[in-house]
Amino acid sequence: MASLRTDRVRAIALVKNKAGVTNEETVKGAAARLVERVKGIALVQKNISKYEVTVKVERMPNTLAKDLGLKDTDFTMMILIESDSHEKIRETLTSPEYKEIIKGALEHLTTPEDYHWFSGEILTVIDN
């Protein structure tokens, strides 16, 4: 039976590339620079237990969405952040240092309309 976790929470960003920006450019450009800069922020080190950047890469003949009979997503990157409270995530993501890094890292990759965040509680099915 899945249970609601109360010891950690998540915030997830979904990002869609601007027209003409490839996923390869995202991995080697914005995502790599973002990770390097973010891990040096003191609030990230203090408040965040996981900061993960995932870039969509499809190497199979069909995408997973197509194999499941679903529409492919237009989003190309996901940022997953974990902490023990939403307040710590909010404090970190709204800090001037983080906002400046995000602005710089993503200004050539996406637009504000294609950069989405949501926060949530965790329902765990399998957690090894």
N, CA, C and O atoms as a GROMACS GRO file, in nm:
protein
  512
    1MET      N    1   0.084  -0.118   0.000
    1MET     CA    2   0.000   0.000   0.000
    1MET      C    3   0.089   0.124   0.000
    1MET      O    4   0.181   0.136   0.081
    2ALA      N    5   0.061   0.217  -0.090
    2ALA     CA    6   0.136   0.342  -0.096
    2ALA      C    7   0.104   0.427   0.027
    2ALA      O    8  -0.007   0.425   0.078
    3SER      N    9   0.204   0.500   0.070
    3SER     CA   10   0.182   0.586   0.186
    3SER      C   11   0.230   0.726   0.155
    3SER      O   12   0.322   0.746   0.075
    4LEU      N   13   0.167   0.822   0.218
    4LEU     CA   14   0.206   0.961   0.204
    4LEU      C   15   0.329   0.985   0.289
    4LEU      O   16   0.326   0.960   0.410
    5ARG      N   17   0.436   1.034   0.228
    5ARG     CA   18   0.558   1.061   0.303
    5ARG      C   19   0.542   1.194   0.373
    5ARG      O   20   0.488   1.289   0.317
    6THR      N   21   0.588   1.201   0.493
    6THR     CA   22   0.584   1.327   0.565
    6THR      C   23   0.724   1.377   0.600
    6THR      O   24   0.740   1.486   0.654
    7ASP      N   25   0.826   1.296   0.569
    7ASP     CA   26   0.964   1.334   0.604
    7ASP      C   27   1.034   1.412   0.494
    7ASP      O   28   1.141   1.468   0.518
    8ARG      N   29   0.976   1.417   0.373
    8ARG     CA   30   1.035   1.496   0.266
    8ARG      C   31   0.927   1.537   0.166
    8ARG      O   32   0.822   1.474   0.156
    9VAL      N   33   0.956   1.643   0.095
    9VAL     CA   34   0.864   1.697  -0.006
    9VAL      C   35   0.944   1.726  -0.132
    9VAL      O   36   1.067   1.726  -0.131
   10ARG      N   37   0.872   1.750  -0.241
   10ARG     CA   38   0.937   1.777  -0.368
   10ARG      C   39   0.879   1.898  -0.437
   10ARG      O   40   0.763   1.935  -0.417
   11ALA      N   41   0.963   1.958  -0.518
   11ALA     CA   42   0.918   2.056  -0.616
   11ALA      C   43   0.978   2.011  -0.749
   11ALA      O   44   1.093   1.967  -0.755
   12ILE      N   45   0.900   2.024  -0.854
   12ILE     CA   46   0.943   1.978  -0.986
   12ILE      C   47   0.918   2.088  -1.088
   12ILE      O   48   0.810   2.148  -1.092
   13ALA      N   49   1.020   2.114  -1.169
   13ALA     CA   50   1.006   2.209  -1.280
   13ALA      C   51   1.003   2.130  -1.409
   13ALA      O   52   1.077   2.033  -1.426
   14LEU      N   53   0.917   2.172  -1.501
   14LEU     CA   54   0.914   2.117  -1.636
   14LEU      C   55   0.947   2.231  -1.731
   14LEU      O   56   0.890   2.340  -1.722
   15VAL      N   57   1.039   2.204  -1.822
   15VAL     CA   58   1.091   2.308  -1.911
   15VAL      C   59   1.080   2.260  -2.055
   15VAL      O   60   1.113   2.145  -2.087
   16LYS      N   61   1.033   2.348  -2.142
   16LYS     CA   62   1.025   2.320  -2.286
   16LYS      C   63   1.129   2.406  -2.356
   16LYS      O   64   1.135   2.527  -2.334
   17ASN      N   65   1.211   2.344  -2.441
   17ASN     CA   66   1.312   2.419  -2.517
   17ASN      C   67   1.246   2.519  -2.610
   17ASN      O   68   1.136   2.497  -2.660
   18LYS      N   69   1.316   2.631  -2.634
   18LYS     CA   70   1.277   2.724  -2.739
   18LYS      C   71   1.292   2.655  -2.873
   18LYS      O   72   1.369   2.559  -2.885
   19ALA      N   73   1.221   2.701  -2.972
   19ALA     CA   74   1.236   2.647  -3.108
   19ALA      C   75   1.382   2.659  -3.151
   19ALA      O   76   1.445   2.763  -3.130
   20GLY      N   77   1.433   2.553  -3.209
   20GLY     CA   78   1.570   2.554  -3.258
   20GLY      C   79   1.674   2.508  -3.159
   20GLY      O   80   1.789   2.488  -3.197
   21VAL      N   81   1.638   2.492  -3.031
   21VAL     CA   82   1.732   2.444  -2.930
   21VAL      C   83   1.714   2.293  -2.917
   21VAL      O   84   1.605   2.245  -2.888
   22THR      N   85   1.822   2.219  -2.939
   22THR     CA   86   1.814   2.074  -2.933
   22THR      C   87   1.836   2.024  -2.790
   22THR      O   88   1.892   2.095  -2.706
   23ASN      N   89   1.792   1.902  -2.764
   23ASN     CA   90   1.816   1.842  -2.632
   23ASN      C   91   1.965   1.824  -2.608
   23ASN      O   92   2.010   1.834  -2.494
   24GLU      N   93   2.041   1.796  -2.712
   24GLU     CA   94   2.186   1.781  -2.698
   24GLU      C   95   2.247   1.912  -2.650
   24GLU      O   96   2.335   1.912  -2.563
   25GLU      N   97   2.202   2.024  -2.706
   25GLU     CA   98   2.250   2.155  -2.661
   25GLU      C   99   2.209   2.180  -2.516
   25GLU      O  100   2.284   2.241  -2.439
   26THR      N  101   2.090   2.133  -2.478
   26THR     CA  102   2.042   2.149  -2.341
   26THR      C  103   2.132   2.075  -2.244
   26THR      O  104   2.172   2.131  -2.142
   27VAL      N  105   2.166   1.950  -2.275
   27VAL     CA  106   2.250   1.870  -2.186
   27VAL      C  107   2.388   1.930  -2.173
   27VAL      O  108   2.440   1.946  -2.062
   28LYS      N  109   2.449   1.963  -2.285
   28LYS     CA  110   2.588   2.010  -2.282
   28LYS      C  111   2.599   2.158  -2.249
   28LYS      O  112   2.708   2.206  -2.216
   29GLY      N  113   2.489   2.230  -2.257
   29GLY     CA  114   2.493   2.373  -2.233
   29GLY      C  115   2.428   2.410  -2.102
   29GLY      O  116   2.491   2.406  -1.996
   30ALA      N  117   2.301   2.447  -2.110
   30ALA     CA  118   2.230   2.503  -1.995
   30ALA      C  119   2.226   2.409  -1.875
   30ALA      O  120   2.252   2.452  -1.763
   31ALA      N  121   2.195   2.283  -1.896
   31ALA     CA  122   2.182   2.190  -1.783
   31ALA      C  123   2.315   2.170  -1.711
   31ALA      O  124   2.320   2.170  -1.588
   32ALA      N  125   2.422   2.152  -1.787
   32ALA     CA  126   2.553   2.131  -1.726
   32ALA      C  127   2.597   2.254  -1.647
   32ALA      O  128   2.648   2.241  -1.535
   33ARG      N  129   2.579   2.373  -1.703
   33ARG     CA  130   2.615   2.496  -1.632
   33ARG      C  131   2.528   2.515  -1.509
   33ARG      O  132   2.576   2.556  -1.403
   34LEU      N  133   2.398   2.485  -1.522
   34LEU     CA  134   2.305   2.500  -1.411
   34LEU      C  135   2.349   2.414  -1.293
   34LEU      O  136   2.357   2.464  -1.180
   35VAL      N  137   2.377   2.288  -1.317
   35VAL     CA  138   2.416   2.197  -1.209
   35VAL      C  139   2.544   2.244  -1.141
   35VAL      O  140   2.553   2.244  -1.018
   36GLU      N  141   2.642   2.284  -1.218
   36GLU     CA  142   2.769   2.330  -1.160
   36GLU      C  143   2.750   2.453  -1.072
   36GLU      O  144   2.809   2.461  -0.965
   37ARG      N  145   2.670   2.547  -1.115
   37ARG     CA  146   2.650   2.670  -1.037
   37ARG      C  147   2.561   2.645  -0.916
   37ARG      O  148   2.588   2.698  -0.808
   38VAL      N  149   2.455   2.565  -0.932
   38VAL     CA  150   2.360   2.543  -0.823
   38VAL      C  151   2.426   2.473  -0.706
   38VAL      O  152   2.400   2.508  -0.590
   39LYS      N  153   2.511   2.375  -0.733
   39LYS     CA  154   2.570   2.300  -0.620
   39LYS      C  155   2.662   2.385  -0.534
   39LYS      O  156   2.699   2.343  -0.425
   40GLY      N  157   2.700   2.504  -0.581
   40GLY     CA  158   2.782   2.593  -0.501
   40GLY      C  159   2.704   2.692  -0.415
   40GLY      O  160   2.764   2.766  -0.338
   41ILE      N  161   2.572   2.694  -0.428
   41ILE     CA  162   2.491   2.789  -0.351
   41ILE      C  163   2.477   2.739  -0.207
   41ILE      O  164   2.439   2.624  -0.184
   42ALA      N  165   2.507   2.825  -0.111
   42ALA     CA  166   2.502   2.786   0.030
   42ALA      C  167   2.362   2.740   0.071
   42ALA      O  168   2.350   2.641   0.144
   43LEU      N  169   2.255   2.808   0.027
   43LEU     CA  170   2.119   2.766   0.064
   43LEU      C  171   2.083   2.629   0.006
   43LEU      O  172   2.010   2.554   0.069
   44VAL      N  173   2.134   2.596  -0.111
   44VAL     CA  174   2.110   2.463  -0.168
   44VAL      C  175   2.176   2.359  -0.078
   44VAL      O  176   2.115   2.258  -0.045
   45GLN      N  177   2.299   2.384  -0.041
   45GLN     CA  178   2.370   2.289   0.046
   45GLN      C  179   2.301   2.275   0.181
   45GLN      O  180   2.299   2.166   0.238
   46LYS      N  181   2.244   2.383   0.232
   46LYS     CA  182   2.179   2.382   0.364
   46LYS      C  183   2.039   2.321   0.360
   46LYS      O  184   2.003   2.244   0.448
   47ASN      N  185   1.960   2.355   0.257
   47ASN     CA  186   1.816   2.323   0.257
   47ASN      C  187   1.773   2.206   0.170
   47ASN      O  188   1.666   2.150   0.192
   48ILE      N  189   1.853   2.168   0.073
   48ILE     CA  190   1.808   2.075  -0.030
   48ILE      C  191   1.881   1.942  -0.017
   48ILE      O  192   2.004   1.938  -0.012
   49SER      N  193   1.804   1.831  -0.011
   49SER     CA  194   1.866   1.699  -0.004
   49SER      C  195   1.888   1.638  -0.142
   49SER      O  196   1.974   1.551  -0.157
   50LYS      N  197   1.812   1.681  -0.243
   50LYS     CA  198   1.830   1.630  -0.379
   50LYS      C  199   1.797   1.742  -0.477
   50LYS      O  200   1.694   1.808  -0.465
   51TYR      N  201   1.886   1.762  -0.574
   51TYR     CA  202   1.864   1.856  -0.684
   51TYR      C  203   1.905   1.780  -0.809
   51TYR      O  204   2.024   1.756  -0.831
   52GLU      N  205   1.809   1.743  -0.890
   52GLU     CA  206   1.835   1.655  -1.003
   52GLU      C  207   1.782   1.718  -1.130
   52GLU      O  208   1.669   1.767  -1.133
   53VAL      N  209   1.863   1.717  -1.235
   53VAL     CA  210   1.823   1.769  -1.364
   53VAL      C  211   1.818   1.652  -1.462
   53VAL      O  212   1.915   1.577  -1.475
   54THR      N  213   1.705   1.636  -1.529
   54THR     CA  214   1.687   1.529  -1.626
   54THR      C  215   1.650   1.592  -1.759
   54THR      O  216   1.559   1.674  -1.767
   55VAL      N  217   1.721   1.552  -1.865
   55VAL     CA  218   1.692   1.603  -1.999
   55VAL      C  219   1.640   1.488  -2.083
   55VAL      O  220   1.698   1.379  -2.084
   56LYS      N  221   1.531   1.514  -2.154
   56LYS     CA  222   1.467   1.412  -2.237
   56LYS      C  223   1.560   1.369  -2.350
   56LYS      O  224   1.605   1.451  -2.430
   57VAL      N  225   1.589   1.240  -2.352
   57VAL     CA  226   1.670   1.182  -2.458
   57VAL      C  227   1.600   1.054  -2.502
   57VAL      O  228   1.578   0.964  -2.422
   58GLU      N  229   1.566   1.049  -2.628
   58GLU     CA  230   1.499   0.930  -2.681
   58GLU      C  231   1.594   0.857  -2.774
   58GLU      O  232   1.628   0.909  -2.881
   59ARG      N  233   1.636   0.740  -2.734
   59ARG     CA  234   1.729   0.662  -2.816
   59ARG      C  235   1.664   0.536  -2.875
   59ARG      O  236   1.726   0.466  -2.954
   60MET      N  237   1.541   0.508  -2.835
   60MET     CA  238   1.472   0.389  -2.883
   60MET      C  239   1.400   0.423  -3.014
   60MET      O  240   1.380   0.540  -3.044
   61PRO      N  241   1.360   0.321  -3.091
   61PRO     CA  242   1.288   0.348  -3.217
   61PRO      C  243   1.157   0.424  -3.193
   61PRO      O  244   1.117   0.507  -3.275
   62ASN      N  245   1.091   0.396  -3.083
   62ASN     CA  246   0.970   0.467  -3.044
   62ASN      C  247   0.991   0.532  -2.908
   62ASN      O  248   1.072   0.484  -2.829
   63THR      N  249   0.921   0.639  -2.883
   63THR     CA  250   0.927   0.700  -2.750
   63THR      C  251   0.844   0.616  -2.654
   63THR      O  252   0.759   0.538  -2.697
   64LEU      N  253   0.867   0.632  -2.526
   64LEU     CA  254   0.788   0.562  -2.424
   64LEU      C  255   0.641   0.602  -2.435
   64LEU      O  256   0.552   0.518  -2.423
   65ALA      N  257   0.616   0.730  -2.459
   65ALA     CA  258   0.478   0.776  -2.472
   65ALA      C  259   0.407   0.701  -2.585
   65ALA      O  260   0.294   0.655  -2.568
   66LYS      N  261   0.472   0.689  -2.700
   66LYS     CA  262   0.410   0.619  -2.813
   66LYS      C  263   0.387   0.472  -2.778
   66LYS      O  264   0.283   0.416  -2.813
   67ASP      N  265   0.483   0.409  -2.710
   67ASP     CA  266   0.466   0.270  -2.670
   67ASP      C  267   0.348   0.252  -2.577
   67ASP      O  268   0.287   0.145  -2.574
   68LEU      N  269   0.314   0.356  -2.499
   68LEU     CA  270   0.201   0.351  -2.408
   68LEU      C  271   0.071   0.401  -2.472
   68LEU      O  272  -0.034   0.404  -2.407
   69GLY      N  273   0.079   0.441  -2.598
   69GLY     CA  274  -0.039   0.492  -2.667
   69GLY      C  275  -0.074   0.635  -2.628
   69GLY      O  276  -0.190   0.675  -2.637
   70LEU      N  277   0.026   0.712  -2.584
   70LEU     CA  278   0.003   0.848  -2.538
   70LEU      C  279   0.072   0.948  -2.630
   70LEU      O  280   0.156   0.911  -2.712
   71LYS      N  281   0.037   1.073  -2.614
   71LYS     CA  282   0.100   1.181  -2.689
   71LYS      C  283   0.237   1.211  -2.628
   71LYS      O  284   0.253   1.212  -2.506
   72ASP      N  285   0.336   1.236  -2.713
   72ASP     CA  286   0.468   1.277  -2.663
   72ASP      C  287   0.458   1.414  -2.600
   72ASP      O  288   0.383   1.500  -2.647
   73THR      N  289   0.534   1.436  -2.495
   73THR     CA  290   0.536   1.566  -2.428
   73THR      C  291   0.624   1.664  -2.505
   73THR      O  292   0.721   1.625  -2.570
   74ASP      N  293   0.590   1.790  -2.496
   74ASP     CA  294   0.672   1.896  -2.554
   74ASP      C  295   0.783   1.938  -2.458
   74ASP      O  296   0.877   2.007  -2.498
   75PHE      N  297   0.772   1.898  -2.330
   75PHE     CA  298   0.873   1.935  -2.232
   75PHE      C  299   1.001   1.856  -2.256
   75PHE      O  300   0.996   1.738  -2.293
   76THR      N  301   1.114   1.920  -2.234
   76THR     CA  302   1.242   1.859  -2.267
   76THR      C  303   1.334   1.843  -2.146
   76THR      O  304   1.433   1.770  -2.153
   77MET      N  305   1.304   1.911  -2.036
   77MET     CA  306   1.388   1.902  -1.918
   77MET      C  307   1.303   1.905  -1.792
   77MET      O  308   1.199   1.970  -1.787
   78MET      N  309   1.349   1.834  -1.690
   78MET     CA  310   1.282   1.832  -1.561
   78MET      C  311   1.387   1.859  -1.453
   78MET      O  312   1.498   1.805  -1.458
   79ILE      N  313   1.350   1.943  -1.357
   79ILE     CA  314   1.433   1.965  -1.238
   79ILE      C  315   1.354   1.913  -1.120
   79ILE      O  316   1.241   1.957  -1.097
   80LEU      N  317   1.411   1.821  -1.044
   80LEU     CA  318   1.346   1.765  -0.926
   80LEU      C  319   1.426   1.806  -0.804
   80LEU      O  320   1.547   1.787  -0.797
   81ILE      N  321   1.354   1.864  -0.707
   81ILE     CA  322   1.419   1.910  -0.584
   81ILE      C  323   1.350   1.846  -0.465
   81ILE      O  324   1.227   1.845  -0.458
   82GLU      N  325   1.427   1.793  -0.372
   82GLU     CA  326   1.373   1.736  -0.249
   82GLU      C  327   1.430   1.809  -0.128
   82GLU      O  328   1.545   1.854  -0.128
   83SER      N  329   1.346   1.819  -0.026
   83SER     CA  330   1.387   1.878   0.101
   83SER      C  331   1.296   1.821   0.209
   83SER      O  332   1.208   1.740   0.180
   84ASP      N  333   1.318   1.862   0.332
   84ASP     CA  334   1.228   1.815   0.438
   84ASP      C  335   1.112   1.911   0.461
   84ASP      O  336   1.027   1.885   0.546
   85SER      N  337   1.106   2.024   0.386
   85SER     CA  338   0.989   2.112   0.396
   85SER      C  339   0.974   2.197   0.271
   85SER      O  340   1.072   2.230   0.203
   86HIS      N  341   0.850   2.232   0.242
   86HIS     CA  342   0.823   2.323   0.131
   86HIS      C  343   0.884   2.460   0.157
   86HIS      O  344   0.926   2.528   0.064
   87GLU      N  345   0.888   2.500   0.283
   87GLU     CA  346   0.944   2.630   0.319
   87GLU      C  347   1.092   2.639   0.281
   87GLU      O  348   1.138   2.743   0.233
   88LYS      N  349   1.167   2.531   0.302
   88LYS     CA  350   1.309   2.531   0.266
   88LYS      C  351   1.328   2.537   0.115
   88LYS      O  352   1.418   2.604   0.065
   89ILE      N  353   1.242   2.466   0.042
   89ILE     CA  354   1.249   2.472  -0.104
   89ILE      C  355   1.219   2.614  -0.151
   89ILE      O  356   1.290   2.669  -0.234
   90ARG      N  357   1.112   2.672  -0.097
   90ARG     CA  358   1.073   2.808  -0.136
   90ARG      C  359   1.183   2.908  -0.102
   90ARG      O  360   1.216   2.994  -0.184
   91GLU      N  361   1.240   2.897   0.018
   91GLU     CA  362   1.348   2.988   0.057
   91GLU      C  363   1.464   2.979  -0.042
   91GLU      O  364   1.521   3.081  -0.080
   92THR      N  365   1.498   2.859  -0.084
   92THR     CA  366   1.610   2.838  -0.175
   92THR      C  367   1.579   2.890  -0.316
   92THR      O  368   1.659   2.963  -0.374
   93LEU      N  369   1.464   2.852  -0.369
   93LEU     CA  370   1.432   2.887  -0.508
   93LEU      C  371   1.400   3.034  -0.527
   93LEU      O  372   1.412   3.086  -0.638
   94THR      N  373   1.360   3.102  -0.421
   94THR     CA  374   1.329   3.245  -0.433
   94THR      C  375   1.444   3.334  -0.389
   94THR      O  376   1.432   3.456  -0.389
   95SER      N  377   1.556   3.273  -0.351
   95SER     CA  378   1.672   3.353  -0.311
   95SER      C  379   1.727   3.426  -0.434
   95SER      O  380   1.723   3.374  -0.545
   96PRO      N  381   1.778   3.547  -0.414
   96PRO     CA  382   1.834   3.622  -0.528
   96PRO      C  383   1.944   3.545  -0.601
   96PRO      O  384   1.953   3.553  -0.724
   97GLU      N  385   2.027   3.471  -0.529
   97GLU     CA  386   2.136   3.397  -0.592
   97GLU      C  387   2.082   3.288  -0.686
   97GLU      O  388   2.128   3.275  -0.799
   98TYR      N  389   1.982   3.211  -0.639
   98TYR     CA  390   1.925   3.106  -0.724
   98TYR      C  391   1.853   3.167  -0.844
   98TYR      O  392   1.870   3.120  -0.957
   99LYS      N  393   1.775   3.270  -0.821
   99LYS     CA  394   1.701   3.333  -0.930
   99LYS      C  395   1.795   3.387  -1.038
   99LYS      O  396   1.764   3.378  -1.157
  100GLU      N  397   1.907   3.441  -0.998
  100GLU     CA  398   2.004   3.492  -1.095
  100GLU      C  399   2.067   3.378  -1.175
  100GLU      O  400   2.086   3.391  -1.296
  101ILE      N  401   2.099   3.269  -1.109
  101ILE     CA  402   2.157   3.153  -1.178
  101ILE      C  403   2.057   3.095  -1.277
  101ILE      O  404   2.093   3.064  -1.391
  102ILE      N  405   1.933   3.079  -1.236
  102ILE     CA  406   1.831   3.025  -1.326
  102ILE      C  407   1.813   3.117  -1.447
  102ILE      O  408   1.806   3.070  -1.561
  103LYS      N  409   1.805   3.245  -1.421
  103LYS     CA  410   1.787   3.340  -1.530
  103LYS      C  411   1.901   3.326  -1.631
  103LYS      O  412   1.876   3.319  -1.752
  104GLY      N  413   2.022   3.321  -1.583
  104GLY     CA  414   2.137   3.309  -1.672
  104GLY      C  415   2.144   3.176  -1.744
  104GLY      O  416   2.175   3.170  -1.863
  105ALA      N  417   2.114   3.069  -1.672
  105ALA     CA  418   2.125   2.936  -1.731
  105ALA      C  419   2.016   2.908  -1.834
  105ALA      O  420   2.039   2.834  -1.930
  106LEU      N  421   1.899   2.965  -1.814
  106LEU     CA  422   1.786   2.930  -1.900
  106LEU      C  423   1.746   3.036  -2.003
  106LEU      O  424   1.658   3.011  -2.084
  107GLU      N  425   1.810   3.153  -2.000
  107GLU     CA  426   1.764   3.260  -2.087
  107GLU      C  427   1.769   3.226  -2.236
  107GLU      O  428   1.689   3.277  -2.314
  108HIS      N  429   1.861   3.139  -2.276
  108HIS     CA  430   1.870   3.100  -2.416
  108HIS      C  431   1.800   2.968  -2.444
  108HIS      O  432   1.793   2.924  -2.559
  109LEU      N  433   1.748   2.904  -2.341
  109LEU     CA  434   1.690   2.771  -2.355
  109LEU      C  435   1.538   2.773  -2.365
  109LEU      O  436   1.481   2.696  -2.443
  110THR      N  437   1.471   2.860  -2.288
  110THR     CA  438   1.325   2.853  -2.278
  110THR      C  439   1.267   2.992  -2.261
  110THR      O  440   1.338   3.093  -2.267
  111THR      N  441   1.136   2.997  -2.240
  111THR     CA  442   1.066   3.122  -2.213
  111THR      C  443   0.990   3.107  -2.081
  111THR      O  444   0.964   2.994  -2.039
  112PRO      N  445   0.953   3.217  -2.016
  112PRO     CA  446   0.875   3.204  -1.892
  112PRO      C  447   0.745   3.124  -1.911
  112PRO      O  448   0.700   3.058  -1.818
  113GLU      N  449   0.686   3.129  -2.029
  113GLU     CA  450   0.562   3.054  -2.056
  113GLU      C  451   0.585   2.903  -2.062
  113GLU      O  452   0.492   2.825  -2.042
  114ASP      N  453   0.709   2.863  -2.089
  114ASP     CA  454   0.740   2.721  -2.103
  114ASP      C  455   0.828   2.668  -1.990
  114ASP      O  456   0.900   2.569  -2.007
  115TYR      N  457   0.822   2.736  -1.875
  115TYR     CA  458   0.901   2.698  -1.758
  115TYR      C  459   0.803   2.691  -1.641
  115TYR      O  460   0.760   2.795  -1.590
  116HIS      N  461   0.768   2.569  -1.598
  116HIS     CA  462   0.661   2.547  -1.501
  116HIS      C  463   0.715   2.481  -1.374
  116HIS      O  464   0.801   2.393  -1.381
  117TRP      N  465   0.664   2.524  -1.258
  117TRP     CA  466   0.699   2.463  -1.130
  117TRP      C  467   0.573   2.416  -1.059
  117TRP      O  468   0.469   2.480  -1.067
  118PHE      N  469   0.584   2.302  -0.991
  118PHE     CA  470   0.480   2.266  -0.894
  118PHE      C  471   0.545   2.195  -0.777
  118PHE      O  472   0.649   2.130  -0.789
  119SER      N  473   0.481   2.209  -0.662
  119SER     CA  474   0.528   2.146  -0.539
  119SER      C  475   0.429   2.039  -0.499
  119SER      O  476   0.311   2.049  -0.530
  120GLY      N  477   0.477   1.937  -0.429
  120GLY     CA  478   0.384   1.833  -0.390
  120GLY      C  479   0.434   1.745  -0.278
  120GLY      O  480   0.551   1.746  -0.241
  121GLU      N  481   0.340   1.672  -0.224
  121GLU     CA  482   0.370   1.568  -0.125
  121GLU      C  483   0.410   1.443  -0.201
  121GLU      O  484   0.384   1.432  -0.321
  122ILE      N  485   0.472   1.350  -0.134
  122ILE     CA  486   0.524   1.230  -0.199
  122ILE      C  487   0.439   1.109  -0.161
  122ILE      O  488   0.419   1.081  -0.043
  123LEU      N  489   0.391   1.039  -0.261
  123LEU     CA  490   0.328   0.907  -0.241
  123LEU      C  491   0.427   0.803  -0.288
  123LEU      O  492   0.461   0.799  -0.407
  124THR      N  493   0.473   0.720  -0.200
  124THR     CA  494   0.577   0.623  -0.233
  124THR      C  495   0.519   0.485  -0.256
  124THR      O  496   0.446   0.433  -0.172
  125VAL      N  497   0.552   0.426  -0.370
  125VAL     CA  498   0.512   0.289  -0.398
  125VAL      C  499   0.630   0.196  -0.369
  125VAL      O  500   0.616   0.097  -0.297
  126ILE      N  501   0.745   0.228  -0.426
  126ILE     CA  502   0.867   0.150  -0.402
  126ILE      C  503   0.976   0.250  -0.366
  126ILE      O  504   0.994   0.349  -0.436
  127ASP      N  505   1.047   0.224  -0.259
  127ASP     CA  506   1.155   0.313  -0.216
  127ASP      C  507   1.265   0.227  -0.158
  127ASP      O  508   1.262   0.192  -0.040
  128ASN      N  509   1.361   0.192  -0.240
  128ASN     CA  510   1.473   0.107  -0.196
  128ASN      C  511   1.584   0.189  -0.137
  128ASN      O  512   1.686   0.133  -0.095
   0.00000   0.00000   0.00000
